[in-house]
Structures are given as C-alpha cells and as structure tokens.
Amino acid sequence: MAMRPERKVLMSEVRYVAATGAGNAEGGDMLCRSANGSGALLNGSLNGVRPSVTRAANPSGQIPVGALVGGVLDPSFDETINIRNWNKQLQKVGEPVELISKGWFTTNSYVGSPTAGANAYLSSSGKYTPTVHATGGLVATPLVGQFDSAPDEDGYVQITVELPRT
C-alpha cells in the first residue's frame, strides 16, 4: 500500500508520535488515537509526553486523526546496519509523523470496491472502505471522507478526507 505524490494538503499535523502498533504503516493509511484520556492528554502533551497514534486493527472506539504521509519503519529496523531513506519520509516508532487531516490524495490503501462519490469509512488496519460495518455501524467504521474516483488501472483511488480537529 502506498500514497502517490499527487495530493492537495489543506491541513496536516506533526504533533503525534508513532506508537508501536503503527510499525510498518505506509503512506495513505489512516492512523488513530485512543478515545480514552482527559485534560491535557486530549490536545497536546502530558508532562512532556506527546500523544501517540497507531494503525488500529479495529477502529471501534478509536478517533481517526489523519492519513499518514510517509511511512513508519518496523520497530526492529536497525540504523547501525541499514540506512533510512529520508526521501520517503520514513519515521521510526516514537518519532513524530505527518498526518493529513484535510485535503485529498491518491492511495491504494482500501478494501472493497469504491466508486466515485461514495463515502469513505475507516476499516481495519487503517484501510478505507465504501461500506459501513453491518452490525457496528459508524462506531465500528467511522466516516473519514469520500472516494473521489473509482480505482484506476493500477488500483489507486483518490480520497478526500476532512477530519475534525482532535
């Protein structure tokens, strides 16, 4: 899965750090933060610790924050042996990541058969889907945007996201 370079970013944030569950996340994946927490934890740091985001295996009870621009390296990535490709905007677990919260981009990070104009819901593992969960509704598959195109010959779709500030 990946994000192509064609995009229009109207709002992005770099205040969240990648949690362990975000390892191996790729550009275009939607990252979430936990719905629990209170006070300063909701809008910034708590005692100098930045809030973290992860690629939720089950989005139920999670708050979608934004689409990942770069990627997150596997936690086992060893920089003493390997060289990080900075041109791909790769981050390690525990480092800040750029997230698109408003704008459009082209990605192949989806499941199902999207059509142009269909709503984009968050599915498992940060993927987008055009269908709402049969039993969980919008709690299990939160609305995150809209599909602007059907898949092209390479399997990429254009998605517009507009998430509330969290």
QUIMO-V768147 format. One record per residue. N is the residue number from 0. SS is DSSP state (@ for helix, = for strand, . for the rest). OMEGA is omega in degrees with one decimal (* if undefined). D_CENTER is the distance of its C-alpha to the mean C-alpha in Angstrom with 2 decimals. Layout:
n->{N | N}
ss->{SS | SS}
omega->{OMEGA | OMEGA}
d_center->{D_CENTER | D_CENTER}
This chain:
n->{0 | 1 | 2 | 3 | 4 | 5 | 6 | 7 | 8 | 9 | 10 | 11 | 12 | 13 | 14 | 15 | 16 | 17 | 18 | 19 | 20 | 21 | 22 | 23 | 24 | 25 | 26 | 27 | 28 | 29 | 30 | 31 | 32 | 33 | 34 | 35 | 36 | 37 | 38 | 39 | 40 | 41 | 42 | 43 | 44 | 45 | 46 | 47 | 48 | 49 | 50 | 51 | 52 | 53 | 54 | 55 | 56 | 57 | 58 | 59 | 60 | 61 | 62 | 63 | 64 | 65 | 66 | 67 | 68 | 69 | 70 | 71 | 72 | 73 | 74 | 75 | 76 | 77 | 78 | 79 | 80 | 81 | 82 | 83 | 84 | 85 | 86 | 87 | 88 | 89 | 90 | 91 | 92 | 93 | 94 | 95 | 96 | 97 | 98 | 99 | 100 | 101 | 102 | 103 | 104 | 105 | 106 | 107 | 108 | 109 | 110 | 111 | 112 | 113 | 114 | 115 | 116 | 117 | 118 | 119 | 120 | 121 | 122 | 123 | 124 | 125 | 126 | 127 | 128 | 129 | 130 | 131 | 132 | 133 | 134 | 135 | 136 | 137 | 138 | 139 | 140 | 141 | 142 | 143 | 144 | 145 | 146 | 147 | 148 | 149 | 150 | 151 | 152 | 153 | 154 | 155 | 156 | 157 | 158 | 159 | 160 | 161 | 162 | 163 | 164 | 165}
ss->{. | . | = | = | = | = | = | = | = | = | = | = | = | . | . | . | = | = | . | @ | @ | @ | . | . | . | . | . | . | . | = | = | = | = | = | . | . | . | . | @ | @ | @ | @ | . | . | . | = | . | . | = | . | . | = | = | = | . | . | . | . | . | . | . | = | = | = | = | = | = | = | . | . | = | = | . | . | . | . | . | . | . | . | . | . | . | . | . | @ | @ | @ | . | = | = | . | . | . | . | = | . | . | = | = | = | = | = | = | = | = | = | . | . | = | = | . | . | . | . | . | . | . | = | = | = | = | . | @ | @ | @ | . | = | = | . | . | . | = | . | . | . | @ | @ | @ | @ | . | . | = | = | = | = | = | . | . | . | . | . | . | . | . | . | = | = | = | = | = | = | . | . | . | .}
omega->{-176.4 | 174.0 | 176.8 | -177.4 | -179.1 | -178.3 | 172.3 | -177.4 | 177.4 | 177.4 | 174.5 | -178.7 | 176.7 | -177.4 | -179.5 | 175.7 | -179.3 | 176.1 | -177.1 | -179.5 | 179.3 | 179.6 | -178.5 | 174.1 | -178.2 | 179.1 | -178.2 | 178.9 | 177.6 | 178.1 | -175.2 | 170.3 | -179.0 | -179.7 | -179.1 | -176.6 | -179.9 | 175.4 | -176.3 | -178.6 | -175.9 | -172.8 | 179.0 | -176.6 | 176.3 | -177.5 | 177.8 | 179.6 | -179.1 | 177.6 | -175.7 | 177.9 | -179.4 | 174.2 | -172.5 | 175.0 | 176.0 | -175.1 | -179.9 | -179.8 | 179.3 | 178.5 | 177.4 | -176.6 | -179.6 | 178.4 | -179.0 | -179.5 | -179.1 | 177.3 | 177.4 | -178.2 | 174.8 | -179.6 | -179.1 | -179.7 | -176.1 | -177.8 | 174.2 | -179.9 | -175.1 | 177.3 | 179.2 | 178.0 | -176.9 | 179.0 | 178.9 | -179.3 | 179.9 | 178.1 | 175.5 | 175.4 | -178.9 | 178.3 | 178.4 | 178.7 | 177.0 | -178.4 | 176.2 | 178.3 | 176.6 | -179.5 | 176.9 | -179.7 | -179.6 | -175.7 | 171.8 | -178.7 | -179.6 | 173.7 | -179.2 | -177.6 | -177.9 | 173.6 | 179.8 | 179.1 | 179.7 | 175.7 | 177.1 | 179.4 | 178.2 | 178.5 | -179.3 | 176.7 | 173.8 | -179.4 | 178.9 | 178.8 | 177.4 | -175.9 | 176.3 | 178.1 | -173.6 | -176.3 | -176.1 | 179.4 | -177.3 | 175.5 | -178.3 | 179.5 | -177.3 | 176.9 | -178.8 | -178.5 | -176.0 | 172.5 | 179.6 | 179.9 | 169.8 | 178.8 | 176.0 | -176.8 | 178.0 | 178.5 | 179.3 | 176.2 | 174.3 | -178.1 | 171.6 | 175.6 | 173.9 | -176.5 | 174.2 | 176.6 | -178.8 | *}
d_center->{11.87 | 11.29 | 10.86 | 14.36 | 15.84 | 16.80 | 14.75 | 15.74 | 13.92 | 15.67 | 13.79 | 11.56 | 11.75 | 12.56 | 13.84 | 11.59 | 12.33 | 10.72 | 12.49 | 14.29 | 12.06 | 9.31 | 12.15 | 12.00 | 8.24 | 8.47 | 7.71 | 6.02 | 3.84 | 1.77 | 3.32 | 6.79 | 10.20 | 13.44 | 15.65 | 18.64 | 20.14 | 22.55 | 24.11 | 22.76 | 19.86 | 18.24 | 18.21 | 18.60 | 20.18 | 22.58 | 25.54 | 23.77 | 20.80 | 17.42 | 14.92 | 12.34 | 8.82 | 8.18 | 6.83 | 9.28 | 12.05 | 13.19 | 11.25 | 14.75 | 15.44 | 11.94 | 10.75 | 7.39 | 7.04 | 4.89 | 3.36 | 4.51 | 8.14 | 10.07 | 9.88 | 10.90 | 14.44 | 16.04 | 17.79 | 21.05 | 20.74 | 24.09 | 24.59 | 28.32 | 28.41 | 25.50 | 24.52 | 20.96 | 20.19 | 19.43 | 19.28 | 15.98 | 14.44 | 14.05 | 13.78 | 15.25 | 14.46 | 15.82 | 15.19 | 13.31 | 10.10 | 9.58 | 6.84 | 7.96 | 9.02 | 11.89 | 12.92 | 12.81 | 11.87 | 13.01 | 11.25 | 12.63 | 9.64 | 11.48 | 14.36 | 17.56 | 19.44 | 17.90 | 20.44 | 20.48 | 20.27 | 18.76 | 16.28 | 12.70 | 11.91 | 9.20 | 10.91 | 11.16 | 9.14 | 5.73 | 8.00 | 9.51 | 13.18 | 16.12 | 17.86 | 17.98 | 18.75 | 22.56 | 23.42 | 20.54 | 19.91 | 17.29 | 17.11 | 15.92 | 13.73 | 12.71 | 12.98 | 10.06 | 12.03 | 14.46 | 15.18 | 17.51 | 19.02 | 19.99 | 19.14 | 21.24 | 23.55 | 20.94 | 18.50 | 16.06 | 15.25 | 14.60 | 12.17 | 12.67 | 10.38 | 12.34 | 11.21 | 14.02 | 14.32 | 13.99}
